[in-house]
Amino acid sequence: MIVSVVNVADIVKNMTNMSMIIEMIFKNE
């Protein structure tokens, strides 16, 4: 179960990073 929680946290962190990168790209345009 601990591994699952860590994986979920990593996925959430990656999604947050992706959304931030996408935001930066749109801002540049």
N, C-alpha and C positions, 0 to 999 in steps of 0.2 A: 504493500500500500504506500509506503514512504516513497518508493521509486516512482509510483504513479503521480504522487503529488509533485515531486520534483519535475517530472516530465511536463506536467500541466503548467507549472510555473515557467519552465523554459519556453513552452509554446506561447504562453501569454506574453512573455518578454519579447520573443521574436516577432509576434504580431504587432506589439507596440513599436518596435524598431522599424518594422516595415511601414506602418502607418506614418511614422515620423519622416522616413525617407521619401515616401510618396508625397507628403505635405511639402517637403523641401523642393521636390521636382516641380510640383505645381506652382509653388511660389516663384521659382526661377523663371517659369514661363510667364 
